Amino acid sequence: MRLVQLRSLSLPCVIAILLVSLPGHTVAAAGDPTPGGDELNPMYHGALPWELPDDAEEMVVHSVTDGDTVRLTYPNDDWYYNTRIIGIQAPEMDGPWTGEECYGPEAKEFMIELLPVGTRVWSQQDISDEDDNGRRLRHLFLVEEDTGDAYLISEILVLGGFAVARSYPPDDLYDDILAEAQELAETDDEGLWDACSRR
């Protein structure tokens, strides 16, 4: 079951309230150990856990292209698929068809840190299979091995200010969640909202 974010409160308050409301959980500040020995992962920027969707398939990170595109393989396979994360737009990197935008290098660096080569992710198709450039369009989840909690990677990126929420109908399964994440990131001046002229 998805834990609903409370839009009118600051991010630390939201986390504290939700942790208190869960049976068997106690409040801990980000980075502080909880009684069970777990720590809130600061790399997730306050993203809340999901149940892994039934239709998600396991993939492995081959490499990171930029802040919203990765190359994924199936386990024990060398063939990679260029995969564009749905629902977000990260700043561009310098390339043959794009110029470097503010916070592009930072977004890519964060993705490399969040999803190092060999990381297992779970890929979920929305409506479309590919974009006009032949890239797969997918929602991606990262699963904590010790807890089994799944985290929506696009939500992490938006909350940290490494990407902006962008709707790409008909692939809009998590648009509302990403819009709320962006409101929090803007309010807290996270990442590109602090470094770049986005307003």
C-alpha positions as CSV (number, residue, x, y, z in Angstrom):
1,M,0.0,0.0,0.0
2,R,1.3,3.5,-0.9
3,L,1.9,5.9,2.0
4,V,0.2,9.2,1.1
5,Q,2.3,12.4,1.4
6,L,0.8,15.3,3.3
7,R,1.2,18.3,1.1
8,S,0.8,21.1,3.6
9,L,3.6,20.0,6.0
10,S,7.3,20.2,5.7
11,L,9.1,17.1,4.6
12,P,10.6,16.2,8.0
13,C,7.1,16.5,9.6
14,V,5.5,14.3,7.0
15,I,8.1,11.6,7.6
16,A,7.7,11.8,11.3
17,I,3.9,11.6,11.2
18,L,3.9,8.7,8.8
19,L,6.5,6.7,10.8
20,V,4.5,7.3,14.0
21,S,1.3,6.1,12.3
22,L,2.8,2.8,11.1
23,P,2.5,-0.2,13.5
24,G,5.8,-1.2,14.9
25,H,7.6,2.0,13.8
26,T,9.1,4.7,15.9
27,V,10.2,8.2,14.8
28,A,13.9,8.8,13.9
29,A,15.5,11.7,12.3
30,A,17.0,11.2,8.8
31,G,20.3,9.3,9.2
32,D,19.6,8.3,12.9
33,P,19.4,4.7,13.7
34,T,16.0,3.3,14.6
35,P,15.6,0.8,17.4
36,G,15.6,-2.0,14.8
37,G,19.0,-0.9,13.5
38,D,17.7,0.6,10.2
39,E,18.5,4.1,9.1
40,L,16.5,6.4,6.9
41,N,18.5,6.6,3.7
42,P,19.4,10.2,3.0
43,M,19.8,9.4,-0.7
44,Y,16.0,8.9,-1.0
45,H,15.3,12.5,0.0
46,G,12.3,11.5,2.1
47,A,10.7,9.3,-0.5
48,L,8.2,6.9,1.0
49,P,8.1,3.2,0.4
50,W,5.8,1.4,-2.0
51,E,4.8,-2.2,-2.5
52,L,6.5,-3.4,-5.7
53,P,4.0,-3.5,-8.5
54,D,3.0,-7.0,-9.6
55,D,3.9,-6.3,-13.3
56,A,7.4,-5.0,-12.6
57,E,10.2,-7.0,-14.1
58,E,13.7,-7.3,-12.7
59,M,16.5,-5.5,-14.7
60,V,20.2,-4.7,-14.0
61,V,21.8,-1.3,-14.5
62,H,24.4,-1.4,-17.3
63,S,25.2,2.3,-17.3
64,V,23.7,5.8,-16.6
65,T,23.3,8.1,-19.6
66,D,22.0,11.2,-17.8
67,G,19.6,12.2,-15.1
68,D,16.6,10.5,-16.6
69,T,18.0,7.8,-18.9
70,V,19.7,4.5,-18.1
71,R,20.8,1.4,-19.9
72,L,19.3,-1.7,-18.5
73,T,19.9,-5.4,-19.1
74,Y,17.9,-8.5,-18.1
75,P,19.8,-10.5,-15.4
76,N,22.5,-12.7,-16.9
77,D,22.2,-11.0,-20.3
78,D,24.6,-8.5,-22.0
79,W,22.1,-6.9,-24.3
80,Y,21.1,-3.5,-23.0
81,Y,18.0,-1.4,-23.5
82,N,18.1,2.4,-23.5
83,T,15.4,3.2,-20.9
84,R,13.8,6.6,-20.3
85,I,12.3,7.1,-16.9
86,I,8.7,8.2,-17.3
87,G,7.2,11.3,-15.6
88,I,10.3,13.4,-15.2
89,Q,12.6,15.7,-17.1
90,A,16.2,16.0,-15.9
91,P,18.5,18.8,-17.1
92,E,20.3,17.9,-20.3
93,M,24.0,16.9,-20.6
94,D,26.2,18.2,-23.4
95,G,25.8,15.9,-26.4
96,P,25.4,15.7,-30.1
97,W,21.8,17.1,-30.0
98,T,21.7,18.9,-26.7
99,G,23.6,21.6,-24.8
100,E,24.5,21.2,-21.2
101,E,21.8,22.7,-18.9
102,C,22.1,23.9,-15.3
103,Y,22.3,21.0,-12.9
104,G,22.7,18.4,-15.7
105,P,26.1,17.1,-14.5
106,E,24.8,17.0,-10.9
107,A,21.7,15.0,-11.9
108,K,23.8,12.5,-13.8
109,E,26.3,12.1,-10.9
110,F,23.5,11.5,-8.5
111,M,22.0,8.8,-10.8
112,I,25.4,7.1,-11.0
113,E,25.6,7.2,-7.2
114,L,22.0,6.0,-6.7
115,L,22.2,3.3,-9.4
116,P,25.8,2.0,-9.7
117,V,26.6,-0.5,-12.5
118,G,25.1,-3.9,-11.5
119,T,22.3,-2.5,-9.3
120,R,19.0,-4.5,-9.6
121,V,16.0,-2.3,-10.4
122,W,12.4,-3.2,-11.2
123,S,10.9,-1.9,-14.5
124,Q,7.2,-1.2,-15.0
125,Q,5.6,-0.3,-18.3
126,D,2.8,2.2,-18.3
127,I,0.9,2.5,-21.6
128,S,3.6,3.1,-24.2
129,D,6.5,0.8,-24.8
130,E,9.0,3.1,-26.5
131,D,9.4,6.8,-27.4
132,D,10.2,8.2,-30.8
133,N,13.9,7.7,-30.3
134,G,13.5,4.0,-29.7
135,R,14.1,4.2,-25.9
136,R,12.0,2.1,-23.6
137,L,9.6,4.1,-21.5
138,R,9.4,2.7,-17.9
139,H,8.8,3.5,-14.3
140,L,11.8,2.2,-12.2
141,F,11.8,1.0,-8.6
142,L,14.7,0.4,-6.3
143,V,14.2,-2.3,-3.6
144,E,15.9,-2.2,-0.2
145,E,17.3,-5.8,0.3
146,D,16.9,-5.7,4.1
147,T,13.4,-4.4,4.2
148,G,11.9,-5.3,0.8
149,D,10.6,-1.7,0.6
150,A,10.4,-0.4,-3.0
151,Y,11.2,3.2,-3.9
152,L,10.0,5.0,-7.0
153,I,13.2,6.3,-8.6
154,S,11.5,9.2,-10.4
155,E,10.1,10.4,-7.0
156,I,13.6,10.3,-5.4
157,L,14.9,12.4,-8.3
158,V,12.2,15.0,-8.1
159,L,12.3,15.3,-4.3
160,G,16.1,15.8,-4.5
161,G,15.7,18.5,-7.1
162,F,17.6,16.5,-9.8
163,A,14.6,16.4,-12.2
164,V,11.3,18.1,-12.6
165,A,7.9,16.4,-12.9
166,R,6.7,16.3,-16.5
167,S,3.5,14.7,-17.7
168,Y,3.8,12.5,-20.8
169,P,0.3,11.3,-21.5
170,P,-0.9,8.6,-21.8
171,D,1.9,7.4,-19.5
172,D,0.7,9.2,-16.4
173,L,0.4,6.5,-13.7
174,Y,2.4,8.4,-11.1
175,D,1.9,12.0,-12.2
176,D,0.0,13.1,-9.1
177,I,2.8,11.7,-6.8
178,L,5.5,13.4,-8.8
179,A,3.6,16.7,-8.8
180,E,3.4,16.6,-5.0
181,A,7.1,15.7,-4.8
182,Q,8.0,18.7,-7.0
183,E,6.0,21.1,-4.7
184,L,8.0,19.8,-1.7
185,A,11.3,20.2,-3.6
186,E,10.4,23.8,-4.7
187,T,9.4,24.7,-1.2
188,D,12.6,23.4,0.3
189,D,14.8,24.8,-2.5
190,E,16.3,21.4,-3.3
191,G,18.9,20.9,-6.0
192,L,18.1,22.7,-9.2
193,W,15.4,24.8,-7.5
194,D,18.2,26.4,-5.6
195,A,21.0,26.3,-8.2
196,C,19.0,27.3,-11.3
197,S,16.5,29.9,-12.4
198,R,13.5,27.5,-12.6
199,R,10.7,29.7,-11.2
